[in-house]
């Protein structure tokens, strides 16, 4: 949308393609009538009959699918919200658990401990940005060091990079044998936490990628298209072309049809904008 568009006004570039196509369609109908004299018999009856039958079909389909769709969407939306809440709660628990395990390294391996803490703090930030499909390196500036920021900025999946780095940081514990197996047990517990964080990130990514089911209101958009497409036949029958008696000019029909199509396109645009807000049109994040 251009910068000159005022707030609250529909974008003109969204309307013009649809209006241009409808004007071309209307002009073809008028030209066909002027060149051949062909005119549909009783279009004023056929058009409302077509609309009435289509509306009746949509009404039955809406009535039949309405409750099912409503229950399905509410159930899936609830399940999605509940699943995200459970995964985020589980992620917080795992991070706190791994931070508690890492505290055992604070006395002997301060560098490894501080690096693990930085990675654990940065992991929720990286996962949030990945799920939102956004990039903001400034969020890491207060957590990670400059060398770590460079690696985060060059990867497409920063949360996965942090998990890999955590695995590398705890690897020495596996080969450190004190005769009691404490280091090996600590490595095993921390590696389990890393696996759990990886599973949580995959589950949240799946929840974000799978769209909600498309609504039956998409059929209303198709209904408007069909109604506008058959409107020129009715207008051609009820109006009188401008010109001298016995002569017909394309100017009157073209102007009338263009104005009618513009008005219909305005209604069509309003409906599409409403459905787009609901996320129920193709190309707005929901699959048809």
N, C-alpha and C positions, 0 to 999 in steps of 0.2 A: 504494500500500500504506500502510496506517495506521502511525502511529508505534508503536502498541502491539504490532505483530507482532514476535515474537521471531526472532532470527537462527537460520536453519536450519529454521524451520517454514514450511509452504506458506501463502501468503496466502489467507485465508478468502474474500475478495471474488472471488478467481479461481475458487474451487470452487462457491460458492453458485449462480450462474446455471445452470451445467451440471447440478447436482444438482436444482435446482428444476424444470428442464425434464424431467429423467428421472422425477421423482416425479409430475409431471402426466401424462406418458405412461403410467407404470405404473398410476396411479389410473384413467385412462380405460379401460385394458384390464380392470382389476378391475371397474369399474362396468359395462362392457359384459357381462362374464360374469354379474354378479349380476342385471342387469336382463333379460337375454335367455337366460341359461343357455348361451351359446355358449362353446365351448372348442375350441381347435385340436386336431385329431387327431394323436396321437404327436408333440407338440412336442419331446419329449426326443430324438427321432431326427432331426427336421428341423433343430434348432439345431446340434448337432455336425456334421451333414452339411453345412449351410451354411457353418459355420466351416471345416470340413475342405476343402471345395471352394475357398473363398476363399483359405484359407492355401496350398493347392496352386498356385492361380493366382499369388498373390504370390510364392511360392517360385520358380516358373519365371521370372516377370518379374525378380525379384531376381537370379537366377542369370544371366539373359541380359543384364541391364543393369548388373550389379555391376562387372564388369571395365571395361566401356566408361565407366561413370560415374567410377569410381576413376581411370582413366587421364586422363579429361577434366578432372576437378577438380584432380588433381595437376599436370597440364600447364598448366592455366589459372592455378592459383595460382602455379606457378613462373614462368610468363610474366608474370603481374602483378607479382610481386616483382622480377623482372629488369627489367621496364619501368620501375618506380618507381626502382629503383637507378640505371638509366641516365639517367633524366630528372633525378634529384637531382644526380648527378655532372655532368651537362651544365649544370645551373643554377649549380653552384659554379664551373665553368670560365668561364661567361659573366659572372658577377658579378665574378670576379677580373680578367677581361679588360677589362670596362668600367671597373673601378676603376683599372686601369693607364692606360687612355685618359684618364680624368678627371684623372689626375695632371698632365697637360699644362696644365690650367687653374689649378693651385694657385698659380702666380706672378702671373698677370694677373687672374684672376677667382676670388678666394678664396671669396667668398660663394656663387657658383654651385658651386664645387668641394665645399665643405663640405655644401651642400644635397644634391648628388648622392650624396655618401658616406652621408649619413643615410638617404636613400631606398633606397640599395642594401642597407644593413644591415637596414632595416625590411621589405624585400620578402620575404625568407624567413619572417619572423614572420607577415606578413599572409597569405601563401600557406598556411602551416601552419594558421592559424586558420580560413581559408576551407575547406580540405579537411576539417578536423575539425568544421566547422559550429559553431564556438564563438567567443566574443568575450571578450577580456581586454585592455582598454586599458592596463593596468599594464605589459604587456610592451613597449609603445612609449614609455613615459615616460622611459626612459634613453637613447632614440635620437632621437626627434623633438621638435621644439619645440611649445610650447603651441598655436600657431595651426595647425600641421600635425596635431596630435592631434584638434583640433575637426573638421577635415575627415574624418579617418579614422573618427571615431565616428559621423558622419552618413551614411556610405555603406554599402551592403550588400556591396560588393566592394572591400575596401581595396587588394588587390594590383593591381587594374586602375587604381584612382585613382593609386597610386604610379607605375605605368608611364606614365600620361597626364602626370603631373607631370614625370617625367623627360624626356618628349618636349618639353614646354614649356621646360624648363631648357636644353636643348641647341639650341633653335631659333635663338638669336642666332648660333651658329657658322655656320649655313648662309648667313647674309647678311653675314658678315664676310669680306671679300676682302682678302688681303694680297698679291695678285699672284702667289703661288706655289701657291695652292689647298690649303694645309695645313689651314686651318680647315674648308673644305668636306670634305676627306678625313676629318678627325677627326669631323665631324658624321655622315658616312656610316657610319663604323665604329661609333660609339656608337648610331646609329639601328638598325643591324643587330643589335646586342646586345639592344636593347629588343624588337625583333621576335622574337628567339630566346627571350627571357624570356616573352613573351606566348604563344608556341607551347608552351613547356614547361608553363606554368600550365594551358593548355587540355588538354594530354595527361594531366596528373596529375588534373585534374578529371574527365576521361572515365574514367580507371581507377577512381576512387573511386565514381562514380555507377553504373557497370555492375555488377550483382550477379553473384555466382558462380551457376552452374546449380543448381537445386533438386535435392535428393537424392531417390532412390526411397524413402527411409524415411518420406516424407510419407504413403505408402500405409499404413504401420503405424498412423498416427493415424486414418485412415479405417477401417481394420479394427477398431480398438477401438470406434469409434463404432457400427459395424454390430453388433458383438458385444453391446454393452451395450443397444442398441435392441431386439434380439430376445430378450434374457434374460428379460423379464417373462413371455413365453409359456411358457417352461420352468418358471419358479418357480410360476406359477399351476397348472400341471399336477401338480407333485410335492408341493406343500404342501397341508395341510388347513386350510381357513379356520376361525378360532376362532368358537365359538358353540355353541348347543344342537344336539342331533341333529336333522337335517332343516332347520336354519336356518343361514344363512351370514351372516357379518359381514364388513364391509370393513376392520375394524381389523387383523386378523391379516395379510391380504395386503398392506395398505398399509405396515405396520411392516416386514414382511419385505422387501418390494420397496424400500422407502426405504433400509434398511440395505445391501442388496445394491448398489443404485445408488450409495450413498455410497462403498462400498469400490471399486466399479468406477471411480468418478470419481477416487478417490485414485490408482489405477493410471494412469488417463488423464492426470491432472495431472502425474504423475511423468514419463510419456513425453513430454508436450508440453514440460515444462521441460527435459528432456534434449535434445530436438530444437531448442528455442529457443536453447540454449547453442551448438549447432552451427550456428545460423543457417539452419535448413532448414524453418522454418514460415512461412507468410504472416503478415505483420505484424511480423516480427522483423528486417527489413532485407533479406530475400531474397524475391524474387518467385516465386510458384508457377507 
